[in-house]
Amino acid sequence: MNSDEIISNSPEETQAIAKSLVESRPDLCTIALHGELGAGKTCFVQGLAAALDINEPITSPTFTIINEYDGTRKLQHMDLYRLSSPDEVLALGFEDYLSENSIIAIEWPDRAEELLPAETVHVYLKAMDQPDCRSITIRSKK
């Protein structure tokens, strides 16, 4: 498994890291975003959206659970925080989302761990001592 740790010093750098991930992996489909509240998960998704030429505001889908955006590829931003089991995730039509030609970014992916495809890219975000600094570790099987 490949693993890279990157230090981001600003939200713009976090977005640029996400953008470069999309640009370097045209086959990218599923991204599991790990991190506490405020770690920068939605900021990372904003960078994914920029890579896909999505020009609308990207907000956390905490209460809607799924936000969908159209760009050069579709982006589905899921927040599973409010769900408690894989059965609830499946009830959302999760498997249908996986079959689309889109990028799925999943916050709180532990709620669906056993449902994630083997090729899922895992992104671990952690707030550091400086207010805008984040440690970002990207792990994938490629």
C-alpha positions in Angstrom: 0.0 0.0 0.0 1.4 3.4 -0.9 1.3 6.2 1.6 2.3 9.8 1.4 2.2 12.4 4.2 2.0 16.1 3.1 1.9 19.1 5.3 -0.6 21.8 4.3 -0.2 25.3 5.6 -3.5 26.8 4.4 -6.9 25.9 3.1 -5.7 26.8 -0.4 -2.8 24.3 -0.1 -5.3 21.6 1.1 -7.4 22.2 -1.9 -4.4 22.1 -4.2 -3.4 18.7 -2.8 -6.9 17.4 -3.5 -6.8 18.8 -7.0 -3.5 17.2 -7.7 -4.8 13.9 -6.5 -7.6 14.0 -9.1 -5.2 15.1 -11.8 -2.7 12.3 -11.1 -5.3 9.6 -10.9 -7.8 9.7 -13.8 -9.2 6.4 -12.6 -10.0 7.8 -9.1 -13.5 6.8 -8.0 -13.9 6.5 -4.2 -12.1 8.6 -1.6 -12.6 7.9 2.1 -12.0 11.1 4.2 -10.9 10.4 7.8 -10.5 13.1 10.4 -12.1 14.8 13.4 -14.5 17.6 13.1 -12.7 20.6 11.7 -9.8 18.5 10.2 -10.4 19.9 6.7 -12.5 17.2 5.0 -14.9 19.6 3.3 -12.0 21.8 2.4 -10.4 18.8 0.7 -13.6 18.1 -1.2 -13.5 21.8 -2.4 -10.2 20.9 -4.1 -11.7 17.8 -5.7 -14.5 20.0 -7.1 -12.0 22.5 -8.5 -10.3 19.7 -10.3 -13.6 18.8 -11.9 -14.5 22.4 -12.9 -17.3 22.6 -10.5 -18.0 26.3 -9.8 -20.7 26.1 -7.2 -20.1 26.4 -3.4 -19.2 23.1 -1.8 -20.6 22.7 1.7 -20.7 19.8 4.1 -23.7 17.5 3.6 -24.0 16.8 7.3 -27.8 17.1 7.3 -28.5 16.2 3.7 -26.1 13.3 3.8 -25.3 13.5 0.1 -24.6 16.5 -2.1 -24.2 16.0 -5.8 -22.3 18.3 -8.2 -21.9 18.2 -12.0 -18.5 19.0 -13.6 -16.2 17.3 -16.0 -17.2 14.3 -13.9 -19.9 14.1 -11.3 -18.9 14.5 -7.7 -20.9 13.0 -4.9 -20.0 14.3 -1.4 -21.3 12.0 1.4 -21.3 12.6 5.1 -22.1 9.4 7.0 -21.7 10.9 10.4 -25.4 10.7 11.3 -25.7 7.1 10.2 -25.1 4.2 12.5 -24.8 1.1 10.4 -23.8 -0.2 7.0 -27.5 -1.1 6.5 -28.4 2.6 6.7 -25.7 3.4 4.2 -27.0 0.7 1.8 -30.5 2.2 2.2 -29.2 5.4 0.6 -28.6 3.5 -2.6 -24.8 3.4 -1.9 -24.2 0.6 -4.4 -25.8 2.6 -7.1 -23.5 5.6 -6.5 -20.5 3.2 -6.8 -21.6 2.1 -10.2 -21.7 5.6 -11.7 -18.7 7.2 -13.5 -18.2 9.7 -10.7 -15.9 10.5 -7.8 -17.4 9.8 -4.4 -15.9 11.6 -1.4 -17.0 10.0 1.9 -16.7 11.7 5.2 -16.9 9.4 8.2 -16.3 6.3 6.1 -16.0 4.0 9.1 -19.9 3.8 8.9 -19.5 1.9 5.6 -16.0 0.4 6.0 -17.0 -3.1 4.7 -18.9 -1.6 1.7 -15.9 0.4 0.3 -14.3 -0.9 -2.8 -10.8 -2.3 -2.5 -9.4 0.5 -4.6 -10.7 3.2 -2.3 -8.1 6.0 -1.6 -8.0 6.8 2.1 -7.1 10.4 3.1 -6.3 11.1 6.7 -6.5 14.7 7.7 -5.3 16.0 11.1 -5.3 19.6 12.4 -1.9 20.6 13.7 -0.8 23.3 16.2 -0.9 26.2 13.8 -4.5 27.2 13.0 -4.5 26.5 9.2 -1.9 23.6 9.2 -3.0 20.1 8.4 -1.2 16.8 8.2 -2.6 15.0 5.2 -1.8 11.3 4.6 -3.0 9.7 1.4 -3.0 5.9 1.3 -3.9 3.7 -1.7 -3.2 0.3 -3.1 -1.6 1.9 -6.2 
